[in-house]
């Protein structure tokens, strides 16, 4: 994983501002000298990379969106993830990236922007901090928060109660919204961000505000199994307050990548390096979509065999033991458009050999999407009496997913005719909502895993012992080895079945 992390640092040269930041970052003591208009792009790059990171891969394998294959070049970690064999050293780089880089830089940005009288920058930073901590708590539960990211002042912070952190994230988001709405600010971000980059602060601010409220909806929904009354009350209050939410795919919280070398989506970049042929679509999600004759398959996966007519798709699993080339591969939705095709590298059985397809890499890291917003509203309307019609939001979520994938109106209409109406009991309707959300959130970091832990849907089939370490899908990750070694206030978990506070579904 170290080489992947090094690659991410190199590929974060997405703008002149980021280049300036990384140039001076050789001296960690000089980071506070960077202007807020240089620091914010570096922060948003790192947040964007969270959506294409080690955590993205582990959570995606746990939720059976992806399958780990191998060994290739002696590397077997991705395959071990599918056996739920993730140890404390596997996520060292991820932990350090979150706490040692992203959250630390966000803390500096908040302090510096506040001191300089730039609440618009401080507000954006607070919203980014809330998002990163939401993902972090959903992954590890109790983590350092209230005394964390204080630079040299406290290198061994205690872990804080995950439920207390979640409650404070709402306060932090509200502060962020207030800050970005400030009537005056010495500096305001617009083009100085790799997320919600705009020509004017008014345009950028509108999107940050929509993101903030949509993130609050996501957080409130996560309480649903533990405290449904709280979910019911808070979602209704937020919607009835007149808060702005996502209104289209253009509002989705995501970071764009380009086709330029070292600026491509890292999900594709690892396919170009030593980890090629190791990260494939999982058998579960492929067969789920096969059963629905889902048109999104043509954007998500390559056919297998490649020239099959009609097209067929085959997902990978550690249970099958086939060669990596014998399965469908990830395709344009995560890799960007096809850049080149060499038919000579499709073998006689229709298997894709290395180099047969190359991609632009210009696909975004999707972090919180308009499609997800609609499925949140559908669930809230169905089970928690939130305003709006559950079926209408369900359909809107599917429409947003098809539009994001570039599918035709004809394909959408056909799919909605057979799969676009909620039917049965409320529990059956919930399963429909979460299953469609799972497909729409293909490649979204952590949230499909969270939905499974929170609701029990989609109906995954966990691996069992002795092939797997556990006979159920893990509920958390270990703390990193480096944190255990260097922070006496952090004690390692007994296993990966310990639960986050909201994870009470039996």
ABEGO torsion letter per residue (X at the ends): XAAAAAAAAAAABABAAAAAAAAAAABAAAAAABBAAAAAAAAAAAAAAAAABAAAAAAAAAAGABBBBOBBGGBAAAAAAAAGBBBAAAAAAAAAAAAAAAAAAAAAAAAAAAAAGBAAAAAAAAAAAAAAAAAAAAAAEBBBAAABGAEAABABBBBBBAAAAAAAAAAAAAAAAAAAABABBABBBBABBABGBBABAAAAAAAAAAAAAAAAAAAAAAAAAABAAAAAAAAAAAAAAGBBBBABAAABBBBBBBABBGABBAAAAAAABAABGABBBBAAAAAAAAAAGBAAAAAABBBOBAABOBBBBBBBBAAAGBBAAABBBBBAAAAEBBABBBAAABBAAGBBBBGABBBAGBBBBBABBAAAAAAAAAAAAAAAGBBEBAAAAAAAAAAAAAAAAGBBAAAAAAAAAAAABBBEBAAAAAAAAAAAAAAAABGBBGAAAAAAAAAGOBBBBBBBOAABABABBBABBBBBAAAAAABAABBBBABAABBBAABABX
